[in-house]
């Protein structure tokens, strides 16, 4: 299924990334710890995708604040 042309998995990843950022996972050390936990449970590829999305969401949030 899609939401406005987006895949549900993409939407889920966006929401998850925003949630982790809101929970304070916004420093390199905290994100590294989180990614290690994610990789352990879901695999390295899933952790890499989430890290990329967290970076994208952080950049979008910074642009909205400026």
Backbone torsions as a table, in degrees:
resi	resn	phi	psi	omega
1	UNK	NA	165.6	179.6
2	UNK	-139.8	158.1	176.0
3	UNK	-120.6	103.8	-179.4
4	UNK	60.8	34.9	179.9
5	UNK	90.3	-3.4	-179.8
6	UNK	-97.8	145.2	176.7
7	UNK	-70.2	143.8	178.9
8	UNK	-57.6	-36.6	179.2
9	UNK	-65.3	-39.4	176.5
10	UNK	-62.7	-43.2	179.4
11	UNK	-63.7	-42.9	178.8
12	UNK	-61.3	-43.4	-179.7
13	UNK	-64.7	-39.8	176.5
14	UNK	-60.3	-46.3	-179.8
15	UNK	-64.1	-42.5	179.4
16	UNK	-63.3	-43.3	179.7
17	UNK	-60.7	-45.9	179.1
18	UNK	-62.7	-38.6	-179.8
19	UNK	-63.4	-48.0	179.6
20	UNK	-61.4	-40.5	178.7
21	UNK	-62.9	-42.7	177.9
22	UNK	-62.6	-30.5	-179.1
23	UNK	-80.9	3.3	174.4
24	UNK	98.0	8.7	177.2
25	UNK	-84.8	74.2	-174.3
26	UNK	-132.9	14.0	173.6
27	UNK	-116.4	153.6	-178.8
28	UNK	-54.8	-42.3	-178.4
29	UNK	-65.0	-44.9	-179.7
30	UNK	-66.7	-40.5	179.3
31	UNK	-65.9	-40.7	177.6
32	UNK	-59.7	-43.7	178.2
33	UNK	-62.0	-44.5	179.0
34	UNK	-62.2	-44.8	-178.3
35	UNK	-64.2	-34.8	176.3
36	UNK	-62.8	-41.7	178.2
37	UNK	-66.7	-43.1	179.6
38	UNK	-62.4	-45.4	-179.1
39	UNK	-61.0	-38.3	-180.0
40	UNK	-61.9	-38.8	-176.0
41	UNK	-92.1	-35.0	-174.0
42	UNK	-117.2	-11.2	-179.0
43	UNK	102.7	159.5	-175.9
44	UNK	-64.0	-37.3	-178.7
45	UNK	-62.9	-42.6	179.1
46	UNK	-65.4	-39.7	178.4
47	UNK	-64.5	-41.9	178.8
48	UNK	-63.0	-41.7	179.1
49	UNK	-64.3	-42.3	179.3
50	UNK	-65.7	-41.1	178.5
51	UNK	-60.6	-43.8	178.0
52	UNK	-60.4	-42.6	-179.8
53	UNK	-68.4	-37.4	177.1
54	UNK	-63.2	-40.2	176.6
55	UNK	-62.7	-43.4	179.8
56	UNK	-63.1	-45.6	180.0
57	UNK	-65.5	-39.4	179.0
58	UNK	-62.6	-43.6	178.6
59	UNK	-62.0	-42.8	178.5
60	UNK	-62.6	-41.6	179.6
61	UNK	-64.7	-39.8	-179.9
62	UNK	-65.1	-38.2	177.5
63	UNK	-66.3	-33.9	-179.7
64	UNK	-73.6	-28.0	-178.1
65	UNK	-78.9	-34.9	-175.8
66	UNK	-63.7	NA	NA
